[in-house]
Amino acid sequence: MKEGESRATRVSAKEVKSESEKGEVTMQDEGEAGDALVAAESMAPTQIDVRMDVTLLHCQGCLLPLKPPVFKCDAVGHVVCYYCRAGHRVVCSRANTHCCQLDKVVGAAKVPCPYKAFGCERYVVFHEAADHQRVCQCAPCTCPESACTFVGSRAMLVGHFATHHQRPAVTVRYGRSWSLSFSLSHSWHLLVGEEDRSVFLVSLCPLGAGTAVSLLCIRPDSEAETGPWFWCKLSIERRGGDKDYDLVLMTSPVISNALSTGAPPSCQGMFLVVPRELLSGDTLTLTVRIDLTPPAVVAPKSTTTPQARAPRRMQ
């Protein structure tokens, strides 16, 4: 009996111990599950990408992107912007109900910049996308070289010129004169401002017995309206003696062109006419100075009437 009781006691102890171990394991599993749930909740995304019909974010009156405050008409439930709510009565009824929750949706709905393929990584509020697009630094431009199909941002254009046309852009500092040599066998050359990486296009165009030289800044028109603005001085001087030298000189505001539809026509806007005798074979050596103009001086945003300055001989 004692031996049997002892054996039973041992078996019972083993069972209790086994059940105890099972209980410990079960409790441990529940704790780990709780920790995993907390970890999962902490890792839950605060933002999500959603696909939806873009017309749901448009005013049903003017068909433009909705922007707060947003209103809903009382009859059918059309969603309209603030400017269309009063005139909506001609459709079905006046839009009197202000949709506060929809204000939050349209104010937070963001889309990638339309120029994402050209390097812009920004996400912008949907109703502000058009404004961003007009000033985006990654807005695409075309290569001014004929028959070249390149399309990319201004930064891409600089690399494209160096890689595919073997003509690296020349870096210049504003407010200084630079003596630069350009091959006449190429119609276009690039300059880059050291301070802000603005890109300038130098055009060389045959004109009669000479060559017309012009300079423009590659940037969107909207950026040209807000600045910075530039002023350029182009000159060529050749001394023949103590008192005899030839000089051609032009100073003018720098016009802007986005190159979104191709290169501008040659000899357009203000340009400098360089006579043949001031050329060095196939090379044009030109002194270029680009200055930042003060805010009070507004440079023209579009091309002006062509004007040329003939060479003069000074004694």
BAVOSE-266584 format. One record per residue (C-alpha): residue number from 1; x, y, z. Coordinates in steps of 0.001 Angstrom, whole numbers. Layout:
<tinus>
[tinu NUM,[X,Y,Z]]
...
</tinus>
This chain:
<tinus>
[tinu 1,[0,0,0]]
[tinu 2,[2705,2342,860]]
[tinu 3,[4504,1557,-2331]]
[tinu 4,[1310,2000,-4338]]
[tinu 5,[471,5173,-2560]]
[tinu 6,[3952,6390,-3154]]
[tinu 7,[3708,5553,-6813]]
[tinu 8,[321,7281,-7035]]
[tinu 9,[1711,10270,-5261]]
[tinu 10,[4580,10431,-7663]]
[tinu 11,[2244,10110,-10636]]
[tinu 12,[11,12782,-9216]]
[tinu 13,[2978,15027,-8667]]
[tinu 14,[4116,14482,-12214]]
[tinu 15,[643,15277,-13527]]
[tinu 16,[478,18394,-11405]]
[tinu 17,[3917,19403,-12534]]
[tinu 18,[2949,18695,-16155]]
[tinu 19,[-245,20694,-15839]]
[tinu 20,[1692,23446,-14124]]
[tinu 21,[4177,23533,-16969]]
[tinu 22,[1322,23592,-19453]]
[tinu 23,[-250,26443,-17575]]
[tinu 24,[3005,28348,-17614]]
[tinu 25,[3362,27786,-21336]]
[tinu 26,[-194,28912,-21932]]
[tinu 27,[303,32069,-19935]]
[tinu 28,[3536,32757,-21727]]
[tinu 29,[1839,32373,-25125]]
[tinu 30,[-883,34808,-24105]]
[tinu 31,[1744,37336,-23007]]
[tinu 32,[3645,37039,-26275]]
[tinu 33,[419,37390,-28231]]
[tinu 34,[-413,40535,-26300]]
[tinu 35,[3033,41957,-26944]]
[tinu 36,[2728,41122,-30644]]
[tinu 37,[-657,42855,-30780]]
[tinu 38,[757,45971,-29152]]
[tinu 39,[3753,45870,-31507]]
[tinu 40,[1442,45459,-34509]]
[tinu 41,[-664,48400,-33395]]
[tinu 42,[2428,50544,-32939]]
[tinu 43,[3597,49608,-36438]]
[tinu 44,[262,50425,-38064]]
[tinu 45,[749,53010,-40857]]
[tinu 46,[-298,56577,-40142]]
[tinu 47,[-759,57205,-43857]]
[tinu 48,[-2092,54968,-46620]]
[tinu 49,[-2204,55141,-50404]]
[tinu 50,[-5759,55048,-51738]]
[tinu 51,[-6995,54723,-55299]]
[tinu 52,[-10219,56540,-56055]]
[tinu 53,[-12092,58240,-58871]]
[tinu 54,[-10512,61665,-59157]]
[tinu 55,[-13873,63253,-59957]]
[tinu 56,[-14854,62667,-56325]]
[tinu 57,[-12395,65415,-55403]]
[tinu 58,[-13803,67840,-57985]]
[tinu 59,[-16482,70454,-57494]]
[tinu 60,[-19668,69388,-59287]]
[tinu 61,[-20281,72995,-60261]]
[tinu 62,[-17047,74337,-61769]]
[tinu 63,[-15402,70881,-62135]]
[tinu 64,[-12208,72171,-60512]]
[tinu 65,[-10479,70474,-57542]]
[tinu 66,[-12353,71000,-54290]]
[tinu 67,[-10722,73074,-51595]]
[tinu 68,[-12072,73895,-48138]]
[tinu 69,[-14681,75011,-47280]]
[tinu 70,[-16812,72412,-49074]]
[tinu 71,[-20625,72557,-49261]]
[tinu 72,[-23433,70163,-50198]]
[tinu 73,[-26735,71069,-51771]]
[tinu 74,[-29840,70179,-49788]]
[tinu 75,[-31806,68609,-52654]]
[tinu 76,[-29617,66047,-54392]]
[tinu 77,[-26405,66215,-52373]]
[tinu 78,[-24107,67692,-54989]]
[tinu 79,[-20754,68626,-53486]]
[tinu 80,[-19546,72075,-54519]]
[tinu 81,[-16835,74536,-53625]]
[tinu 82,[-17368,77778,-51733]]
[tinu 83,[-17558,79845,-54927]]
[tinu 84,[-20214,77658,-56519]]
[tinu 85,[-22513,77242,-53526]]
[tinu 86,[-24510,80423,-54137]]
[tinu 87,[-24978,79829,-57865]]
[tinu 88,[-25897,76170,-57397]]
[tinu 89,[-29570,77092,-57018]]
[tinu 90,[-29873,77264,-60829]]
[tinu 91,[-29109,73510,-60899]]
[tinu 92,[-31277,72165,-58107]]
[tinu 93,[-30984,74115,-54861]]
[tinu 94,[-28720,76334,-52839]]
[tinu 95,[-25827,74513,-51192]]
[tinu 96,[-26202,75466,-47541]]
[tinu 97,[-24676,72497,-45730]]
[tinu 98,[-21033,72897,-44825]]
[tinu 99,[-19250,69506,-44909]]
[tinu 100,[-16642,69805,-42175]]
[tinu 101,[-15458,66206,-42490]]
[tinu 102,[-15070,66542,-46243]]
[tinu 103,[-12988,69664,-45608]]
[tinu 104,[-10527,67451,-43766]]
[tinu 105,[-10470,64894,-46582]]
[tinu 106,[-9827,67324,-49439]]
[tinu 107,[-7365,69247,-47294]]
[tinu 108,[-5332,66116,-46583]]
[tinu 109,[-5662,64176,-49854]]
[tinu 110,[-2186,64211,-51404]]
[tinu 111,[-952,63036,-54789]]
[tinu 112,[2567,62606,-56159]]
[tinu 113,[3902,65473,-58215]]
[tinu 114,[3086,65000,-61915]]
[tinu 115,[6827,65325,-62540]]
[tinu 116,[7768,62401,-60326]]
[tinu 117,[9352,60666,-63329]]
[tinu 118,[11706,63647,-63685]]
[tinu 119,[12951,63581,-60110]]
[tinu 120,[10367,65344,-57929]]
[tinu 121,[9603,63239,-54850]]
[tinu 122,[7065,65584,-53263]]
[tinu 123,[3477,64677,-52452]]
[tinu 124,[1219,67717,-52673]]
[tinu 125,[-2373,68380,-51645]]
[tinu 126,[-4570,67559,-54629]]
[tinu 127,[-6120,71013,-55004]]
[tinu 128,[-2622,72568,-54851]]
[tinu 129,[-1063,70232,-57445]]
[tinu 130,[-1533,72656,-60344]]
[tinu 131,[167,75480,-58428]]
[tinu 132,[3087,73219,-57522]]
[tinu 133,[3380,72018,-61102]]
[tinu 134,[3872,75586,-62356]]
[tinu 135,[6892,76151,-60090]]
[tinu 136,[8309,72643,-59782]]
[tinu 137,[12083,72560,-60237]]
[tinu 138,[11761,69198,-61991]]
[tinu 139,[9467,70479,-64753]]
[tinu 140,[10600,68790,-67983]]
[tinu 141,[12306,70608,-70823]]
[tinu 142,[13525,69396,-74187]]
[tinu 143,[17028,69344,-75594]]
[tinu 144,[17652,72342,-77890]]
[tinu 145,[19715,70238,-80274]]
[tinu 146,[17771,69380,-83407]]
[tinu 147,[16668,65754,-83803]]
[tinu 148,[17408,65035,-80119]]
[tinu 149,[14447,63424,-78348]]
[tinu 150,[15592,64039,-74766]]
[tinu 151,[12966,65216,-72270]]
[tinu 152,[13916,65812,-68631]]
[tinu 153,[14411,68317,-65856]]
[tinu 154,[16947,71130,-66067]]
[tinu 155,[19361,69168,-63910]]
[tinu 156,[18944,66178,-66222]]
[tinu 157,[19548,68417,-69238]]
[tinu 158,[22948,69475,-67869]]
[tinu 159,[23982,65836,-67482]]
[tinu 160,[22507,64959,-70871]]
[tinu 161,[24544,67660,-72628]]
[tinu 162,[27749,66412,-71038]]
[tinu 163,[27057,62718,-71675]]
[tinu 164,[25348,62616,-75052]]
[tinu 165,[26674,65764,-76715]]
[tinu 166,[30124,65820,-75075]]
[tinu 167,[29690,69425,-74006]]
[tinu 168,[29858,69873,-70238]]
[tinu 169,[28138,72971,-68892]]
[tinu 170,[30418,75821,-67842]]
[tinu 171,[29947,76991,-64248]]
[tinu 172,[30016,80769,-63718]]
[tinu 173,[29646,83022,-60694]]
[tinu 174,[27332,86002,-60803]]
[tinu 175,[28761,89496,-60877]]
[tinu 176,[32015,88465,-62568]]
[tinu 177,[33220,88608,-66164]]
[tinu 178,[34159,85283,-67735]]
[tinu 179,[36091,84817,-70959]]
[tinu 180,[34554,81755,-72604]]
[tinu 181,[35258,80025,-75910]]
[tinu 182,[32393,78482,-77869]]
[tinu 183,[32621,76294,-80947]]
[tinu 184,[30613,77696,-83851]]
[tinu 185,[29914,74155,-85021]]
[tinu 186,[27356,73884,-82222]]
[tinu 187,[24324,76128,-81965]]
[tinu 188,[23752,75733,-78232]]
[tinu 189,[25928,75800,-75129]]
[tinu 190,[25012,75615,-71434]]
[tinu 191,[26091,77746,-68476]]
[tinu 192,[25239,77030,-64837]]
[tinu 193,[25150,79607,-62038]]
[tinu 194,[27367,78448,-59205]]
[tinu 195,[25244,80057,-56504]]
[tinu 196,[21788,78629,-57303]]
[tinu 197,[22401,76160,-60166]]
[tinu 198,[20268,78179,-62581]]
[tinu 199,[20761,76955,-66152]]
[tinu 200,[21450,79372,-69015]]
[tinu 201,[21430,78647,-72724]]
[tinu 202,[23861,80430,-75052]]
[tinu 203,[22691,80506,-78657]]
[tinu 204,[25001,80972,-81654]]
[tinu 205,[23206,81679,-84915]]
[tinu 206,[24637,82651,-88325]]
[tinu 207,[23421,86110,-89336]]
[tinu 208,[24661,87446,-92635]]
[tinu 209,[28446,87578,-92532]]
[tinu 210,[28471,87451,-88740]]
[tinu 211,[27111,85474,-85804]]
[tinu 212,[24253,86405,-83506]]
[tinu 213,[24792,85547,-79846]]
[tinu 214,[22003,85478,-77252]]
[tinu 215,[21497,84171,-73733]]
[tinu 216,[18390,82974,-71923]]
[tinu 217,[17540,81296,-68615]]
[tinu 218,[15853,77893,-68776]]
[tinu 219,[12995,77992,-66273]]
[tinu 220,[9186,78072,-66100]]
[tinu 221,[7403,81350,-66760]]
[tinu 222,[5977,81354,-63232]]
[tinu 223,[9482,81311,-61789]]
[tinu 224,[10465,84158,-64088]]
[tinu 225,[7642,86225,-62575]]
[tinu 226,[8765,85739,-58994]]
[tinu 227,[12528,85912,-59533]]
[tinu 228,[15377,85813,-59214]]
[tinu 229,[15957,88021,-62243]]
[tinu 230,[19160,88318,-64186]]
[tinu 231,[20974,90883,-66288]]
[tinu 232,[23651,89909,-68777]]
[tinu 233,[26525,91633,-70523]]
[tinu 234,[28007,90077,-73654]]
[tinu 235,[31073,91610,-75244]]
[tinu 236,[33997,90944,-77570]]
[tinu 237,[37019,93179,-77744]]
[tinu 238,[40052,92869,-79994]]
[tinu 239,[42927,95258,-79614]]
[tinu 240,[44991,96128,-82681]]
[tinu 241,[47270,98746,-81227]]
[tinu 242,[47596,101365,-78529]]
[tinu 243,[44539,103295,-79695]]
[tinu 244,[42896,100977,-82176]]
[tinu 245,[40563,98176,-81186]]
[tinu 246,[37245,96622,-82186]]
[tinu 247,[34430,96252,-79704]]
[tinu 248,[30925,94791,-79798]]
[tinu 249,[28839,95013,-76659]]
[tinu 250,[25322,94244,-75486]]
[tinu 251,[23638,94507,-72093]]
[tinu 252,[20058,93390,-71507]]
[tinu 253,[17722,91576,-69109]]
[tinu 254,[17921,87801,-69404]]
[tinu 255,[14738,86389,-70882]]
[tinu 256,[13324,83056,-69718]]
[tinu 257,[12126,80029,-71617]]
[tinu 258,[10951,76682,-70241]]
[tinu 259,[11966,74768,-73405]]
[tinu 260,[8803,72744,-72830]]
[tinu 261,[7920,72814,-76525]]
[tinu 262,[11417,72837,-77965]]
[tinu 263,[14171,75345,-78504]]
[tinu 264,[13206,78960,-79269]]
[tinu 265,[13772,80270,-82793]]
[tinu 266,[17316,81380,-83491]]
[tinu 267,[18120,85075,-83257]]
[tinu 268,[15060,85773,-81129]]
[tinu 269,[15000,88517,-78529]]
[tinu 270,[18017,90649,-77706]]
[tinu 271,[21223,89430,-79325]]
[tinu 272,[24766,90525,-80051]]
[tinu 273,[26010,90566,-83637]]
[tinu 274,[29641,89506,-83913]]
[tinu 275,[31324,90313,-87254]]
[tinu 276,[33391,87660,-88970]]
[tinu 277,[36696,89492,-88396]]
[tinu 278,[36274,89097,-84645]]
[tinu 279,[36014,85328,-84861]]
[tinu 280,[38968,83004,-84379]]
[tinu 281,[38352,80372,-87012]]
[tinu 282,[35626,78070,-85723]]
[tinu 283,[35759,79538,-82235]]
[tinu 284,[33996,82495,-80688]]
[tinu 285,[35708,83896,-77604]]
[tinu 286,[33118,85845,-75661]]
[tinu 287,[33155,87751,-72376]]
[tinu 288,[30034,86893,-70386]]
[tinu 289,[28811,88513,-67192]]
[tinu 290,[25546,87580,-65471]]
[tinu 291,[24256,89720,-62608]]
[tinu 292,[21395,89203,-60196]]
[tinu 293,[19134,92209,-60547]]
[tinu 294,[17484,93848,-57515]]
[tinu 295,[13813,92978,-56902]]
[tinu 296,[12688,96399,-58113]]
[tinu 297,[13980,95629,-61620]]
[tinu 298,[11622,93232,-63367]]
[tinu 299,[13066,91271,-66259]]
[tinu 300,[10724,90417,-69143]]
[tinu 301,[9333,86900,-69012]]
[tinu 302,[8905,86549,-72765]]
[tinu 303,[10983,87214,-75794]]
[tinu 304,[11120,90799,-77054]]
[tinu 305,[11463,92248,-80531]]
[tinu 306,[14834,91316,-82088]]
[tinu 307,[17390,94055,-81895]]
[tinu 308,[20988,94021,-82967]]
[tinu 309,[23897,96279,-82277]]
[tinu 310,[26394,96704,-85057]]
[tinu 311,[30115,96641,-84309]]
[tinu 312,[31791,99961,-83810]]
[tinu 313,[35394,100971,-84151]]
[tinu 314,[36761,103235,-81516]]
[tinu 315,[39849,105354,-82031]]
</tinus>
